[in-house]
Amino acid sequence: MTAIPAPADLKQPTLNPNAETVLVKRYLRKDEEGLVKESPTDMFWRVASSIAAEEEKYEKSPWEPEELARTFYDLMIEGVFLPNSPTLMNAGTPLGQLAACFVLPVPDSIEEIFDALKHAALIHKSGGGTGFSFSRLRPAGARVGTTGGIASGPLSFMRIFNTATEQIKQGGVRRGANMGILRVDHPDIIEFIRAKETEGEFNNFNLSVALTQEFMEQVEAGESYDLFDPRDGRIRGRLEAAQVFDLLVNKAWASGDPGIIFLDRINRDNPTPTQGEIEATNPCGEQPLLPYEACNLGSINLSRFVEIGDDGVRTLNTKRLGEIIHLAVRFLDDVIDASIYPLDEIADMVRTNRKIGLGVMGWADALYALGIPYDSDEALALGKEVMKMVQDESRAASAALAKERGPFPAYEESVFGRTGEGPYRNATTTTIAPTGSLSIIAGCSSGIEPCFALSFTRNVLDGEKLVEVNPVFELVVSETVTDEAEKITILDHVRRIGRLHNCPNAPEELLRVFRTAMDVSAKSHLAMQAAFQKYTDNAVSKTVNLPNEATEDDIREIYLEAYRQGVKGVTVYRDGSKTGQVLCTGDGAEKKESAAKTAKERGVRSRPDMVFGFTQKIQTGLGVLYLTINEVDGKPFEVFATIGKSGRSVTAKAEAIGRLVSLALRSGIDVEDIVVQLEGIGGERPVFREKGLLLSLPDAIAWALRNRYMGGEANRPHDDNALDEQRCPDCGGELTFQEGCLLCQACGFTKCG
């Protein structure tokens, strides 16, 4: 394709500081030394021009590539529409891999299993996330016919996939993410459900159990069900359906994993059943795909369509929304042609079905601007109306493209071809995807989630912290609160705890409308997901956030209601259930203060004149670490960490960690609590060690302490008073759990790509 030169009169993007930070860290191209070599303007034009250039292939296109490139550019810089991250990162580059979602098959042979692992590595390297069903693998303990040996089962191979993922940094900027799925009728299902009981296990996987309609009926009827050997379909055991369901509920209550997907429901909506059965989804669960299939996604920012009429009433501009939907579908269809896929099998499947996934973001902000509470019947009705429009208009746009370019090659044998509907250019057109980093760039709320908080803290230079308040909230407060002192009180309250909860003198209308994720009931979370799912081809990425005091019965009811309401899967997260506590609230601050006070009251022990200890040599990704641990009465008393020559940054960090660990030990803090804080902290150069990975200097110190004083055991009770808020590995900001994944609002880091 001929490169389209940038016009001299291009509009300049207007980005808030947070969006600029995210672009610099994750999206703008860098040279070999890691220095940024393009501006946001350069990046958006690179993407817009390379995608619009695909129009040259189609004689019937009504657009000139130059004109369309400018149109695409304006949509992106104005935060109206953004494609998925790999498109922003790789469009117009030699890598050229633009899809976000992939599913790979994992057949039951050593050769094919390791082929899947190799293919996953290529996908992660190019910036994509992968989903796998391990349901075809023979169960642990089964006989291997060719060798007479005993099979190790799906979980043993999942550990290999997990370790390999740890080593591959996506496109130089993102860690690979996986979805692991096992059918509920696989003989190893109990082990799979319990796979994340040990902290840190399968840290590069989201896990979901594939539930069948028959299983759900057996749960409700209190019946047992059969487990089948995937090789020959023979019955290999029976379990009580209700007991398995209760275990799922218990593990979701404890840690949020595994989630559930309704496999029969997903395949009921499979538009191309003659090409195979859908077994798995992408890492966040919103994109069910056939083996070797991929999909590219994009999201429209609904908050940009709220307008104030002459009568002062805010409404959604649906006429403008319809126009943007048609442009977005054209953009995503062009992405299919522009993308360079990592495998020929994937390229063939993608171009056979041409699936795209157009969704929305900024939903919570749009509701705020419209004065509609998230957990209201009015919001549900509007959500259905909006998504029905996205569905109808995206299909109309796909039908128009089919007339212009031809339908997707598998159309005749698809569900649409058999019923005479269409023809369409794309087998699917709609998905509600996670938009963590994208929503930060667009300056809006994420996906269809309620806002997690009305403010968040961003770490800036020299340890300074900057609190940013939701701009819609600030605007409404400035418009509706006339008393200046009251306005200051409200904003200060939100800056401190992130919510209006218990805010003195807050007007009732503000309390009614500006509700956050933890103010919304589980029933309302699920109802919103079901409202959007009704008019979505694929699935909806959504987390049902629950307060810490939520019970297992609450989660059981959520799962049953999800089945009844027709969603395709559900993820729950109970506040504080992971080691990574995610909310920055007043309660959290009180816990921190209490823990600090306890340490102070214990006092810091003086150092004896003579202590004895040992020095351990540990190979890390940053060099050889010499860790000296001195003991008093057989217990660790102080730690000295030395690596490299003095004057180096890494040497200073090692010394600082050693001093702080020593202070903690001398203050009477238990070694187990210290290990919990340090263990699993990621670094830029993890290395293999016996039985796993060494992630960083803190992880190395934790590993030595655990081996010496805790018998190497990785599973231990969790102390709710530990200073364990999970922090972003890039900027130190707080991580929130939404759309099925951990996200940093401050810099855009996400574990799910």
C-alpha positions in Angstrom: 0.0 0.0 0.0 1.1 3.5 -0.7 1.8 5.5 2.4 -0.7 8.4 3.0 1.2 11.6 4.0 -0.1 13.5 6.9 -1.9 16.7 6.0 -0.4 19.9 7.3 -3.7 21.0 9.0 -4.3 18.0 11.1 -6.0 18.7 14.4 -3.9 18.1 17.4 -5.1 15.7 20.0 -6.2 17.1 23.4 -5.1 14.6 26.0 -5.2 14.8 29.8 -1.9 14.0 31.6 -3.0 10.5 32.4 -3.7 9.7 28.8 -0.3 11.1 27.8 1.3 8.9 30.4 -0.4 5.8 29.1 0.5 6.6 25.5 4.2 7.1 26.3 4.5 4.0 28.4 2.5 1.6 26.2 1.7 2.8 22.7 4.1 5.3 21.2 6.9 3.7 19.1 10.4 3.7 20.6 13.9 3.4 19.2 16.4 0.7 20.0 17.4 2.5 23.2 13.8 2.7 24.4 13.4 6.4 23.6 10.0 7.6 22.3 10.3 8.4 18.6 6.7 9.5 17.8 4.2 11.9 19.2 0.5 11.1 19.9 -0.3 12.9 16.6 2.1 10.7 14.8 0.6 7.5 16.4 -3.0 8.4 15.6 -2.1 9.2 12.0 0.0 6.1 11.6 -3.0 4.0 12.6 -5.7 6.0 10.7 -3.7 6.1 7.4 -2.6 2.5 7.4 -6.1 1.3 8.0 -7.7 3.6 5.5 -5.1 2.6 2.9 -6.9 -0.8 2.7 -9.8 0.9 0.8 -7.6 0.9 -2.3 -8.3 -2.8 -2.6 -12.0 -2.2 -3.2 -13.2 -0.5 -6.4 -16.7 0.1 -5.1 -15.5 1.9 -2.0 -17.2 5.3 -1.7 -14.2 6.7 0.2 -10.9 8.1 -1.0 -8.2 6.7 1.4 -6.9 10.2 2.2 -10.4 11.5 3.2 -11.2 8.3 5.2 -7.8 8.5 7.0 -8.6 12.0 8.2 -12.0 10.9 9.3 -10.6 7.9 11.3 -7.9 10.2 12.8 -10.5 12.7 14.0 -12.6 9.9 15.6 -9.6 8.7 17.6 -8.1 12.0 18.7 -11.5 13.2 19.9 -11.9 10.0 22.0 -15.1 9.0 20.0 -13.8 5.6 18.8 -10.7 3.6 19.5 -9.6 0.2 18.2 -8.1 -2.5 20.5 -4.6 -2.0 21.8 -2.6 -4.1 19.2 -4.0 -2.0 16.4 -2.9 1.2 18.1 0.5 -0.3 18.8 1.2 -2.2 15.6 -0.7 -0.6 12.7 1.7 0.8 10.1 4.7 -1.1 11.6 6.6 -4.1 10.4 5.1 -6.3 13.1 1.6 -5.5 11.8 -0.4 -7.8 14.1 -3.6 -6.0 14.9 -5.9 -8.5 16.5 -6.4 -8.7 20.3 -8.2 -12.1 20.7 -7.1 -15.6 19.8 -8.1 -19.1 20.6 -5.8 -22.0 20.0 -6.7 -25.7 20.1 -4.9 -28.0 22.6 -5.2 -31.6 21.2 -4.2 -34.7 23.2 -0.7 -35.4 22.1 2.7 -34.2 23.2 3.5 -32.9 19.8 0.3 -30.9 19.4 0.4 -29.6 23.0 3.8 -28.1 22.4 2.8 -26.8 19.0 0.0 -24.9 20.9 2.6 -23.6 23.3 4.9 -22.4 20.4 1.9 -20.8 18.7 0.9 -19.0 21.9 4.4 -17.6 22.3 4.2 -16.2 18.8 0.9 -14.6 19.5 2.0 -13.1 22.9 5.1 -11.7 21.2 2.9 -10.0 18.6 0.7 -8.4 21.3 -2.3 -10.8 21.5 -3.9 -12.7 24.3 -4.8 -16.4 24.0 -7.6 -18.7 25.1 -7.3 -22.4 25.5 -9.7 -25.3 26.3 -7.7 -28.1 28.0 -10.8 -30.3 27.8 -9.4 -32.6 25.1 -6.5 -33.7 27.3 -6.7 -37.1 29.0 -7.1 -37.0 32.7 -4.3 -37.4 35.2 -3.5 -41.0 35.8 -4.8 -42.3 32.5 -2.6 -44.7 30.6 -0.5 -43.4 27.7 -0.8 -46.0 24.9 2.4 -45.3 23.1 4.7 -45.5 26.1 2.7 -47.4 28.7 3.2 -44.4 31.0 0.8 -42.4 33.1 -0.7 -39.1 31.9 -0.1 -36.1 34.1 -3.3 -34.3 33.2 -4.4 -30.8 32.0 -3.1 -28.9 35.0 0.5 -30.1 34.6 0.5 -28.7 31.0 -1.2 -25.5 32.1 1.8 -24.9 34.4 4.1 -25.2 31.5 2.0 -22.7 29.5 2.0 -20.4 32.5 5.7 -20.4 32.9 6.4 -19.9 29.2 4.0 -16.9 29.3 6.1 -15.3 32.1 9.1 -15.1 29.7 7.4 -13.4 26.8 6.8 -9.7 26.9 4.2 -8.7 24.3 5.5 -6.4 21.7 8.0 -5.1 24.2 5.2 -3.5 26.3 2.6 -6.1 27.5 2.8 -9.3 29.4 1.0 -12.2 27.7 -2.5 -13.2 29.1 -4.3 -16.5 28.9 -7.7 -18.0 29.5 -7.8 -21.6 30.6 -11.1 -23.5 30.3 -12.1 -27.0 31.3 -15.5 -28.6 30.8 -17.4 -29.4 34.0 -17.6 -33.1 32.9 -13.8 -33.6 32.6 -12.5 -36.1 35.2 -10.0 -33.5 36.5 -12.6 -30.8 37.1 -12.2 -30.7 40.9 -8.4 -30.1 40.7 -9.0 -27.4 38.1 -11.6 -25.6 40.3 -9.0 -25.6 43.1 -6.1 -24.7 40.9 -5.6 -21.2 42.4 -5.8 -22.2 46.0 -2.1 -21.7 46.2 -1.1 -18.0 46.0 0.7 -17.2 42.7 -0.2 -20.4 40.9 -1.4 -19.8 37.3 -0.7 -16.1 37.7 -0.8 -15.7 33.9 -4.2 -17.4 33.5 -7.8 -16.4 34.0 -9.7 -19.6 34.6 -13.2 -20.5 33.7 -15.3 -23.7 34.1 -17.4 -24.5 31.0 -20.9 -25.4 32.3 -23.4 -27.2 30.2 -27.2 -26.7 30.3 -27.5 -30.4 31.4 -25.2 -29.7 34.4 -27.2 -26.6 35.5 -30.4 -28.6 35.3 -28.7 -31.3 37.5 -27.7 -28.7 40.0 -31.2 -27.4 40.3 -32.6 -31.0 40.5 -30.0 -32.2 43.1 -28.7 -35.0 40.8 -25.3 -36.5 40.1 -23.7 -36.3 36.7 -21.1 -38.3 34.7 -17.5 -37.5 34.0 -16.2 -38.5 30.6 -12.8 -39.4 29.3 -12.3 -37.0 26.4 -10.4 -39.6 24.3 -13.2 -42.2 24.0 -16.3 -40.7 25.7 -16.3 -43.4 28.3 -17.7 -42.6 31.8 -14.8 -42.2 34.3 -16.8 -41.3 37.4 -19.7 -39.5 38.9 -20.0 -36.4 41.0 -22.9 -34.6 42.8 -23.7 -31.6 40.6 -24.7 -29.4 43.6 -21.4 -30.2 45.4 -19.3 -29.2 42.4 -21.4 -26.0 42.0 -20.9 -25.3 45.7 -17.1 -25.7 45.3 -17.2 -23.3 42.4 -19.0 -20.8 44.5 -16.6 -21.3 47.4 -13.5 -20.6 45.3 -15.1 -17.6 43.6 -15.9 -16.2 47.1 -12.3 -16.9 48.2 -10.4 -15.4 45.3 -12.7 -14.7 42.3 -11.3 -17.7 40.4 -12.5 -19.6 38.5 -15.3 -17.8 36.6 -17.9 -19.6 34.7 -19.1 -19.7 31.0 -22.2 -21.3 29.7 -20.9 -23.4 26.8 -24.2 -24.6 25.3 -25.4 -21.0 25.2 -22.3 -19.8 23.5 -22.6 -22.5 20.8 -26.3 -21.8 20.4 -25.1 -18.4 19.0 -22.2 -19.8 17.0 -22.9 -18.3 13.5 -20.7 -20.8 11.7 -21.4 -24.2 13.3 -20.2 -26.2 10.3 -16.7 -24.9 10.9 -16.5 -26.4 14.4 -17.6 -26.1 18.0 -16.6 -23.2 20.2 -14.5 -24.5 23.1 -12.9 -21.4 24.6 -12.8 -17.6 24.8 -10.2 -14.9 24.9 -8.5 -14.0 28.3 -11.4 -11.7 29.6 -14.2 -13.9 28.4 -16.0 -11.6 26.0 -14.9 -13.2 22.8 -15.8 -16.9 22.2 -13.9 -18.1 19.2 -13.4 -21.3 17.1 -9.9 -22.9 17.3 -7.4 -20.8 15.3 -9.8 -17.9 15.2 -9.0 -14.3 16.0 -11.0 -11.2 16.3 -10.3 -7.4 16.4 -12.3 -5.2 18.7 -13.2 -1.5 18.9 -15.2 0.7 21.3 -17.4 3.8 20.9 -17.3 6.3 23.7 -20.9 6.9 24.6 -20.1 9.8 26.9 -19.2 11.9 23.7 -22.8 11.6 22.5 -24.5 13.4 25.4 -25.7 16.8 24.3 -27.6 19.6 25.9 -30.7 20.7 24.1 -32.2 24.2 23.8 -34.4 23.3 26.7 -31.3 22.5 28.9 -32.1 18.8 28.9 -29.3 16.3 28.2 -29.9 13.5 25.7 -28.0 11.0 23.6 -27.4 12.1 20.0 -28.5 8.8 18.4 -28.3 10.2 14.8 -24.6 10.9 15.3 -24.1 7.5 17.0 -25.5 5.7 14.0 -23.1 7.5 11.7 -20.1 6.6 13.9 -21.2 2.9 14.1 -21.0 2.6 10.3 -17.5 4.2 10.3 -16.3 2.0 13.1 -17.5 -1.2 11.3 -15.7 -0.1 8.1 -12.6 0.6 10.2 -12.7 -2.9 11.9 -13.3 -4.7 8.6 -10.3 -2.9 7.1 -8.2 -4.0 10.1 -8.8 -7.6 9.1 -7.1 -6.9 5.7 -4.3 -4.8 7.2 -3.3 -7.3 9.9 -0.3 -9.6 9.6 -1.3 -12.8 11.5 1.3 -14.9 13.3 0.1 -18.2 11.8 -1.3 -19.2 8.4 -4.1 -21.2 10.1 -5.2 -18.1 11.9 -5.1 -15.9 8.8 -7.3 -18.5 7.0 -9.9 -18.7 9.8 -10.0 -14.9 10.3 -10.6 -14.2 6.6 -13.1 -17.0 6.3 -15.4 -15.6 9.0 -14.2 -12.0 9.2 -15.5 -11.6 12.8 -15.3 -8.1 14.4 -16.4 -6.9 17.8 -17.7 -3.4 18.1 -18.7 -2.3 21.6 -19.0 0.7 23.9 -17.2 2.5 26.7 -18.0 5.5 28.7 -21.4 4.1 29.7 -21.2 5.1 33.4 -20.0 8.6 32.5 -22.9 8.9 30.0 -25.3 7.9 32.7 -23.8 10.5 35.1 -24.1 13.2 32.5 -27.7 12.2 31.8 -28.5 12.2 35.6 -29.5 8.5 35.5 -28.5 6.2 38.3 -26.6 3.1 37.1 -28.8 0.8 39.2 -32.2 2.0 37.9 -34.8 0.7 35.6 -34.2 3.7 33.4 -30.5 2.8 33.0 -31.4 -0.8 32.0 -34.0 0.4 29.5 -31.5 2.9 28.0 -28.8 0.3 27.9 -31.0 -2.1 25.9 -32.0 0.7 23.5 -28.4 1.8 22.9 -27.0 -1.7 22.4 -29.9 -2.7 20.1 -29.0 0.3 18.0 -25.3 -0.7 18.0 -26.4 -4.2 17.0 -28.8 -3.1 14.3 -26.6 -0.4 12.8 -23.5 -2.6 12.8 -25.3 -5.3 10.9 -26.6 -2.8 8.5 -23.1 -1.5 8.0 -21.9 -5.1 7.5 -24.6 -5.7 5.0 -23.6 -2.5 3.1 -20.0 -3.7 3.1 -21.1 -7.1 1.7 -22.6 -5.4 -1.3 -19.5 -3.3 -1.7 -16.9 -6.1 -1.1 -18.7 -9.4 -0.9 -19.9 -11.4 2.1 -17.6 -13.3 4.4 -16.5 -16.5 2.6 -18.3 -18.9 5.0 -21.6 -17.0 4.6 -23.5 -19.6 2.5 -22.9 -22.3 5.1 -23.5 -20.0 8.1 -26.6 -19.6 10.1 -27.3 -16.4 8.2 -26.8 -18.1 4.8 -29.2 -21.0 5.7 -31.9 -18.5 6.8 -31.4 -16.0 4.0 -30.5 -13.2 6.4 -27.9 -10.7 5.1 -25.6 -11.3 3.3 -23.2 -9.8 5.8 -19.5 -9.0 5.5 -18.8 -10.2 9.0 -20.0 -13.3 10.9 -20.2 -11.3 14.1 -20.2 -7.5 14.6 -20.7 -6.8 18.4 -18.7 -7.4 21.6 -18.5 -5.6 24.9 -14.8 -5.7 25.5 -12.6 -4.5 28.4 -11.4 -1.0 27.6 -9.0 -0.4 30.5 -6.2 1.4 28.8 -8.4 2.7 25.9 -10.8 4.4 28.3 -7.9 6.2 29.9 -6.8 7.5 26.5 -10.4 8.5 25.7 -10.8 10.0 29.1 -14.0 8.1 30.1 -15.2 5.2 32.2 -14.4 1.6 31.2 -16.8 -0.5 29.1 -20.2 -0.8 30.7 -18.8 -1.0 34.2 -19.9 1.5 36.8 -17.1 3.8 37.8 -14.9 2.0 40.3 -14.3 5.3 42.1 -15.0 9.0 41.6 -11.3 9.7 42.1 -7.9 7.9 42.0 -4.4 8.7 43.0 -1.6 9.0 40.5 2.1 8.9 41.5 4.1 11.7 39.9 7.7 12.9 40.2 9.6 12.7 43.5 7.0 10.7 45.2 4.3 13.3 44.9 0.8 12.0 44.6 -1.9 13.7 42.4 -5.5 12.9 43.1 -7.7 13.1 39.9 -11.5 13.5 40.2 -14.0 12.2 37.6 -14.5 15.2 35.3 -18.2 14.6 34.9 -18.7 14.6 38.6 -16.6 17.8 39.0 -18.7 19.5 36.3 -22.0 18.5 37.8 -20.9 19.6 41.3 -19.9 23.0 39.9 -23.2 23.4 38.1 -25.5 22.2 40.9 -23.9 23.1 44.2 -24.0 26.8 44.8 -22.5 27.1 48.2 -18.7 27.3 47.8 -17.9 25.8 51.2 -20.2 22.9 50.6 -18.7 22.3 47.1 -15.2 22.2 48.7 -16.4 19.7 51.4 -17.9 17.4 48.8 -14.8 17.4 46.5 -12.4 16.9 49.4 -14.5 14.0 50.6 -14.4 12.3 47.2 -10.6 13.0 46.9 -10.1 11.2 50.2 -12.3 8.1 49.9 -13.2 8.0 46.2 -17.0 7.8 46.9 -19.8 10.0 48.0 -20.7 7.4 50.7 -21.3 9.2 54.1 -20.4 12.6 52.6 -21.9 15.3 54.9 -24.4 17.6 53.3 -24.2 16.0 49.8 -27.4 16.8 47.9 -29.7 13.8 47.5 -29.5 14.1 43.7 -25.7 13.6 43.7 -26.0 10.6 46.1 -28.7 9.1 43.8 -26.8 9.5 40.5 -23.1 9.3 41.4 -22.9 5.7 42.6 -19.8 3.6 42.2 -19.2 -0.1 41.7 -19.3 -0.9 45.4 -22.6 1.2 45.8 -24.3 -1.0 43.2 -25.9 -4.2 44.2 -24.9 -7.5 42.7 -28.3 -7.8 41.2 -27.9 -4.5 39.4 -24.4 -5.4 38.1 -25.8 -8.6 36.6 -29.0 -6.9 35.2 -26.8 -4.5 33.3 -24.7 -7.3 31.9 -27.8 -9.1 30.8 -29.3 -5.9 29.2 -26.3 -5.5 27.0 -25.9 -9.2 26.3 -29.4 -9.3 24.8 -28.1 -7.3 21.8 -24.5 -8.5 21.6 -23.3 -11.2 19.1 -20.4 -12.4 21.2 -20.3 -11.8 25.0 -19.9 -9.0 27.6 -16.8 -8.3 29.7 -18.1 -7.4 33.1 -17.2 -8.0 36.7 -19.9 -8.3 39.4 -18.2 -6.4 42.3 -19.2 -7.4 45.8 -18.4 -6.0 49.2 -16.1 -7.9 51.5 -19.0 -9.1 53.7 -20.7 -10.8 50.7 -21.5 -14.5 51.4 -21.2 -17.6 49.4 -25.0 -17.7 49.2 -24.8 -14.3 47.5 -22.4 -15.7 44.8 -24.5 -18.8 44.4 -27.5 -16.6 43.6 -25.5 -14.5 41.2 -24.4 -17.7 39.3 -28.0 -19.1 39.2 -29.4 -15.7 38.1 -26.7 -15.4 35.4 -27.9 -18.7 34.0 -31.6 -17.6 34.2 -30.9 -14.2 32.6 -29.1 -15.5 29.5 -25.6 -14.2 30.0 -22.8 -16.2 28.5 -20.5 -16.1 31.5 -19.9 -14.3 34.7 -17.0 -13.1 36.8 -17.4 -12.1 40.5 -14.9 -10.3 42.7 -15.4 -9.9 46.4 -13.5 -6.9 47.7 -10.4 -7.9 49.5 -10.6 -11.6 48.5 -7.3 -11.6 46.7 -4.0 -10.8 48.3 -4.2 -7.7 46.1 -6.7 -5.5 47.9 -7.9 -3.0 45.3 -10.0 -0.3 46.8 -8.5 2.9 48.1 -11.2 3.7 50.7 -11.4 5.1 54.2 -11.7 1.5 55.5 -8.5 0.6 53.8 -6.7 3.6 55.2 -7.8 2.5 58.7 -6.4 -1.0 58.2 -3.0 0.5 57.1 -2.9 2.8 60.1 -3.8 0.0 62.5 -1.1 -2.3 61.1 1.5 0.5 61.4 0.5 1.2 64.9 0.9 -2.4 65.9 4.4 -2.6 64.6 5.3 0.6 66.4 3.9 -0.6 69.7 6.0 -3.8 69.5 9.2 -1.6 69.4 12.4 -2.0 67.5 14.9 -4.4 69.1 18.5 -3.3 69.5 21.2 -5.1 67.7 23.4 -7.4 69.9 27.1 -6.9 69.8 27.5 -10.3 68.0 25.2 -12.1 65.6 25.6 -15.2 63.4 24.2 -15.9 60.1 24.8 -17.2 56.5 25.1 -15.8 53.0 23.2 -17.3 50.1 24.2 -16.7 46.5 21.1 -16.3 44.2 21.2 -15.8 40.4 18.7 -13.1 39.4 17.8 -11.5 36.1 19.9 -8.4 37.2 22.9 -10.3 38.3 24.2 -12.4 41.2 22.5 -11.4 44.5 24.4 -12.1 47.7 21.9 -12.3 50.5 23.2 -12.3 54.1 20.7 -13.3 56.8 21.8 -12.9 60.5 19.8 -14.6 63.2 19.0 -14.2 66.9 17.7 -17.2 68.8 17.4 -19.1 65.6 15.1 -16.5 64.0 16.0 -14.0 61.2 17.0 -10.6 62.7 18.5 -8.6 59.8 19.1 -8.9 56.1 21.8 -7.5 53.9 21.3 -7.6 50.1 24.2 -6.9 47.8 24.2 -7.0 44.0 26.7 -5.4 41.5 29.0 -2.5 42.2 28.2 0.5 44.4 26.7 3.5 42.7 24.3 1.4 40.5 20.6 1.9 40.8 20.0 -1.8 41.3 22.5 -1.9 44.1 20.7 1.0 45.9 17.4 -0.8 45.5 18.8 -4.0 47.0 20.3 -2.2 49.9 17.0 -0.4 50.5 15.0 -3.6 50.5 17.4 -5.2 52.9 17.2 -2.3 55.3 13.4 -2.3 55.3 13.2 -6.0 55.8 15.7 -5.7 58.7 13.6 -3.0 60.3 10.5 -5.2 60.0 12.2 -8.2 61.5 13.6 -6.1 64.4 10.2 -4.6 64.9 8.8 -8.1 65.6 6.9 -8.6 62.3 6.7 -12.3 61.5 8.8 -13.6 58.6 5.7 -15.0 57.0 4.1 -11.6 56.8 7.3 -10.2 55.2 7.3 -13.0 52.6 3.7 -12.3 51.7 4.6 -8.7 51.0 7.6 -9.4 48.8 6.7 -12.7 47.1 5.4 -12.4 43.5 6.5 -8.9 42.9 7.3 -8.8 39.2 10.4 -7.3 37.6 11.6 -6.7 34.1 14.0 -9.7 34.0 12.5 -12.8 35.5 14.7 -16.0 35.4 14.0 -19.7 35.8 14.8 -21.3 39.1 14.1 -24.7 40.5 10.3 -25.3 40.6 9.4 -21.9 39.1 10.5 -18.4 38.3 12.5 -15.8 40.1 10.6 -12.6 39.3 12.7 -9.8 40.9 15.0 -8.8 43.8 12.1 -8.7 46.3 10.9 -12.1 45.0 14.4 -13.5 45.5 14.6 -12.4 49.1 11.1 -13.8 49.8 12.2 -17.1 48.2 15.3 -17.4 50.4 13.2 -16.5 53.6 10.5 -19.0 52.7 13.0 -21.8 52.0 14.9 -21.2 55.2 12.1 -20.5 57.7 8.8 -21.7 56.2 9.8 -25.1 54.7 9.3 -23.9 51.2 5.5 -24.1 51.6 3.7 -21.7 49.4 0.2 -21.9 50.8 -0.5 -20.1 54.1 -3.3 -18.4 55.9 -3.8 -14.7 54.9 -3.6 -12.0 57.4 -6.3 -9.4 56.8 -4.3 -6.8 58.5 -1.2 -7.2 56.3 -0.1 -4.3 54.3 -1.1 -6.0 51.1 -2.8 -3.6 48.8 -1.8 -4.8 45.3 0.2 -2.2 43.5 0.9 -1.6 39.9 4.3 -3.1 39.0 5.0 -0.1 36.6 4.0 3.0 38.6 3.0 1.8 42.1 -0.6 2.9 41.7 -3.5 0.9 43.1 -5.0 -1.8 40.9 -8.7 -2.2 40.5 -10.5 -5.4 39.5 -13.0 -4.8 36.7 -13.9 -6.4 33.4 -12.4 -9.7 34.6 -8.9 -8.2 35.1 -6.6 -6.1 37.2 -6.2 -2.5 35.9 -4.1 0.5 37.0 -6.1 3.7 36.4 -2.9 5.7 36.8 -0.8 4.3 34.0 -3.0 1.8 32.1 -1.1 -1.3 33.2 -3.3 -4.4 32.9 -2.6 -8.1 33.5 -4.9 -9.1 30.6 -3.4 -7.1 27.8 
